[in-house]
Structures are given as structure tokens and as C-alpha cells.
Amino acid sequence: MVPGSSLRRVRERLGLTYRDVERASYEVAQRRGRPDFIIRLSRLADIENGGVTPSLYKLYSLCAIYHLDLLEVCGWFDVPLTEYLRDAVEQPAPNTHVLAINGDGQTGAAAAASREPPLDRSPAPTRTTFLNPQAHGWDALSVALSEGPSRYRMGFIGTEDHWMEPLLRPGSIVLFDPTRRRVENSGWPNEFDRPIYFVELREGYRCCWCSRDRDRLVLQPYPLSPCVPEMPKFPDEAEILGQVVGMAMRLFAA
């Protein structure tokens, strides 16, 4: 599919002339307060016939004027925005951080999953078995988000973050529930059931065990970790973003 030809067909189907598009783009530019959104006649001709890739602003104007899905049109130009999260997790960072989400509260992968057919909800097998994601049209990330992508957020454990190692290794991806922010000081039968929290500090993030000590939030690393506990003031210096409810972790480096 040639992007310029596809855009031309959409324009013609809508009954719009070059001048109509230019005039409409001026309105978009005025509404958004930037002249970059303007698409002049010669530029539109270059996009449709000369194989020129429009700038981000002009692509926005075209999608608005033509009533097109911006994510889909980016795919026409071989920019798979719905796949950016899968590419992002292959580009690790040293510090722990929250994975980017789009305007409606979903990750790119989650937004894509919400448009795909629902996953198979057959009862889980009682015995250990081999799963073939390709046969069912899903992957592990889609499954993690399928229970309610707008509810959960995702975090990346930095490659130099050893706070919960080896229970939660550097480079892991965690799924946390922002509705679960109350710190529990007791009540778990073992360390695997002890709640892990995603915490935002002034200088970054922590993903660790937590407890409350009056006006302090005690950030507790795993006992085998080389890190030491921290006690920032709560809530002035630390904010609980949510409780970890799932994770994806490699046991060995790729």
C-alpha cells in the first residue's frame, strides 16, 4: 500500500479538493495555535504523488480532516505505533520507571489489544501444559493486559536496580494496580505473598516492599539485595503509585 495514494483515495472519496484540505488545515492550525499544522497545496501534492512523508503536524491535520485513525495511518508509513511498547522493552534503561501510556490511559499494546478479538477464556488446565501463543493470536503481554488494560499501569525495573533481586530481577516488567495504594504492614504468610509496591520519589522510582512508620514510608529491599532501606517522609517525599499484581521476568540475560 502506497501511503500517498491511499490518502488521495480517501480525499477523493470524501469529495475534497486540494484547496478544501488547505483551508481546513488552516482551521486546525488556528485551533491548535501552530502554523506547522497547515498543509499547502504544493505539499499535499508532494505527499500524494511524490512519495513525501508528512511531518507529524501535517499527518495530524490530514487524519483530522479525513476522519482517519492516526495509529492506522502511521502504519501506512511503516511506523507501527501500536507496537512501540514491545520495541521499548527491548531497549532497557538503567533506572526504574513507569512505562509510557497514551492519552486514554492505555499502553500502545493495550490499545491495540482492545481492538483485537477477545482472547480465549477457556478454563485454565489443571495440569502443567505447553501454550502456543501464535495458535491463539496472543502473546504474554496481551494476556497480562487483557483483564482490564485501562485499570493497570506498567513499570520497567531498571537494569541497575537491584532492590528486589533475586525475587524481582533487573530488567523485569511489572504490572501494578493504581487502585491498591494502602500500605499493609502485616498479614502475609510468606515473602512471596508480601505486597510489592511501585513508589515514586523525588529523584525517581522504587519497586519494593513497604511499611509505614508514623510519617515515614519504609522502603524495604529484598534481604539478599545489596541495597539498604530508605525512609522518605510520607506523603511529602514518596507516593505509592500502586501494588504490583503481575510481572514478566527473564531468568537469564538474553
C-alpha positions in Angstrom: 0.0 0.0 0.0 1.4 3.4 -1.1 0.6 5.9 1.7 0.2 8.9 -0.7 -2.2 7.0 -3.0 -4.2 5.8 0.0 -4.6 9.4 1.3 -5.6 10.6 -2.2 -8.3 7.9 -2.5 -9.7 8.9 0.9 -9.7 12.6 -0.1 -11.5 11.9 -3.3 -14.0 9.6 -1.6 -14.8 12.5 0.7 -15.2 14.9 -2.2 -12.5 17.2 -1.0 -10.2 19.3 -3.3 -6.7 20.3 -2.6 -7.9 23.8 -1.7 -10.5 22.3 0.6 -7.8 20.5 2.5 -5.6 23.5 2.7 -8.4 25.7 4.0 -9.3 23.0 6.6 -5.7 22.7 7.7 -5.7 26.5 8.4 -8.6 26.0 10.7 -6.7 23.2 12.5 -3.6 25.3 12.8 -5.6 28.2 14.2 -7.4 25.9 16.7 -4.1 24.4 17.8 -2.1 27.6 17.8 0.7 26.4 15.5 1.3 27.1 11.8 3.0 23.7 11.5 -0.4 22.1 11.0 -1.0 24.0 7.7 -0.9 21.8 4.6 -0.3 24.0 1.5 -1.4 22.8 -2.0 2.1 22.0 -3.2 2.9 20.0 -0.1 -0.3 18.0 -0.4 0.6 17.2 -4.0 4.1 16.1 -2.9 2.6 13.8 -0.3 0.1 12.2 -2.6 2.2 11.9 -5.8 5.8 12.4 -4.8 6.2 9.9 -2.0 6.9 12.7 0.5 6.4 11.7 4.2 4.3 14.4 6.0 5.6 15.8 9.3 3.9 14.8 12.5 1.8 18.0 12.5 0.6 17.6 8.9 -0.2 14.0 9.4 -2.3 15.0 12.4 -4.1 17.5 10.2 -4.7 15.0 7.4 -6.2 12.4 9.9 -8.4 15.1 11.4 -9.6 16.4 8.1 -10.1 12.9 6.6 -11.6 11.4 9.8 -8.9 8.7 9.9 -7.4 6.7 12.7 -3.9 8.3 13.4 -2.5 5.0 14.5 -3.7 3.2 11.4 -2.3 5.9 9.1 1.1 5.8 10.8 1.1 2.1 9.9 0.7 3.0 6.3 4.0 4.8 6.6 5.6 1.7 8.3 5.5 3.4 11.7 3.8 0.7 13.9 2.8 2.9 16.9 0.7 0.1 18.4 3.9 -2.0 18.7 6.1 0.7 20.3 5.9 -0.9 23.8 7.2 -4.3 22.5 10.1 -2.5 20.9 10.6 -0.3 24.1 11.0 -3.3 26.4 13.9 -4.5 24.2 15.7 -1.2 24.9 16.5 -1.4 28.6 17.3 1.6 30.8 19.4 1.6 34.0 16.8 3.3 36.2 13.3 2.0 37.2 10.5 4.0 35.6 6.8 3.9 34.6 6.2 2.8 31.0 4.7 5.5 28.8 1.0 5.4 28.2 -1.2 7.2 25.8 -4.0 9.8 26.4 -6.7 7.3 27.3 -4.7 5.6 30.0 -3.7 2.6 27.9 -0.3 1.5 26.7 0.1 1.2 23.0 -0.1 -2.6 23.3 -3.2 -2.4 25.4 -4.9 0.0 23.0 -4.1 -2.4 20.2 -5.3 -5.4 22.2 -8.6 -3.6 22.9 -9.3 -3.5 19.1 -8.4 -7.2 18.6 -10.8 -10.1 19.0 -11.3 -11.2 22.7 -8.8 -13.7 24.0 -9.9 -17.3 24.6 -11.3 -17.6 28.1 -11.3 -21.3 28.3 -10.8 -22.6 31.9 -7.1 -23.0 32.8 -5.8 -26.5 32.6 -5.3 -28.3 35.9 -2.0 -29.8 34.8 1.1 -28.0 33.5 1.0 -27.8 29.7 2.7 -26.1 26.8 1.0 -23.0 25.4 1.3 -21.9 21.8 0.6 -18.1 21.7 0.7 -18.0 17.9 -2.1 -20.5 17.6 -4.4 -18.4 19.7 -3.3 -15.0 18.3 -2.0 -13.6 21.6 1.3 -13.1 23.5 2.1 -12.9 27.2 1.9 -9.1 27.2 -1.6 -9.1 25.7 -2.7 -11.7 28.2 -1.4 -9.6 31.1 -3.3 -6.5 29.9 -6.5 -8.3 28.8 -8.1 -8.3 32.3 -8.6 -4.6 32.1 -5.9 -2.6 30.3 -7.3 0.8 31.4 -7.1 -0.2 35.1 -3.4 -1.3 35.3 -0.2 0.6 34.6 3.2 -0.9 33.8 6.7 -0.2 35.1 10.2 -1.2 34.0 12.7 -2.3 36.6 16.0 -0.6 35.6 18.9 -2.8 34.6 20.9 -1.2 37.5 18.0 -1.6 40.0 18.9 -4.4 42.4 16.4 -3.6 45.2 14.3 -6.8 44.9 16.9 -9.1 43.3 16.6 -12.1 43.0 12.9 -12.0 43.7 12.4 -9.4 41.1 15.4 -9.1 38.7 16.7 -6.0 36.9 15.1 -5.6 33.5 11.7 -7.0 34.6 8.4 -5.6 33.6 5.8 -5.2 36.3 2.0 -4.6 36.2 0.7 -2.6 39.1 -2.8 -1.6 40.2 -3.2 2.1 41.0 -6.3 1.4 43.0 -4.3 -0.5 45.5 -2.3 2.1 47.4 -2.9 1.3 51.0 0.3 0.0 52.7 -0.1 -3.2 54.6 2.3 -3.7 57.5 1.4 -7.3 58.1 -0.9 -10.2 57.2 1.1 -12.2 54.6 2.0 -15.8 55.2 5.4 -15.7 53.4 7.7 -13.4 51.4 6.1 -14.3 48.1 2.7 -13.1 49.2 4.1 -9.9 50.8 2.8 -6.9 48.7 5.3 -5.2 46.4 4.6 -1.5 45.7 5.6 0.8 42.9 6.7 4.1 44.6 7.5 7.5 43.1 10.2 9.5 44.8 11.5 13.0 44.0 14.6 11.5 42.3 13.0 8.5 40.6 11.1 5.3 41.4 11.3 2.3 43.7 9.7 -1.1 43.3 9.9 -2.8 46.7 8.3 -3.9 49.9 6.9 -1.1 52.0 5.7 -0.4 55.6 4.5 2.7 57.5 6.3 4.1 60.5 4.3 7.2 61.6 5.2 9.9 59.0 7.8 7.8 57.2 7.4 5.2 54.5 9.9 2.4 55.0 11.2 1.1 51.6 12.5 -2.4 52.3 14.7 -4.2 49.7 14.9 -8.0 49.5 17.3 -9.4 52.2 19.8 -10.7 49.6 19.9 -7.4 47.8 22.9 -5.1 48.2 20.6 -2.1 48.7 19.7 -0.7 52.1 16.3 0.5 53.4 15.2 4.1 52.9 12.7 6.1 54.9 11.4 9.1 53.0 8.7 11.3 54.5 5.2 10.2 53.5 3.4 11.5 51.6 5.7 14.6 51.1 8.7 12.7 49.6 7.1 9.5 48.4 3.9 8.5 46.7 2.5 5.0 46.3 1.6 4.5 42.7 0.1 1.1 43.1 0.6 -2.5 44.2 2.4 -4.9 41.8 -0.1 -7.6 40.6 2.0 -9.3 37.9 5.4 -9.4 36.3 7.4 -10.6 33.3 10.9 -11.6 34.2 13.8 -13.2 32.4 15.8 -15.7 34.5 18.9 -15.3 32.4 20.2 -12.4 30.2 19.1 -12.6 26.6 
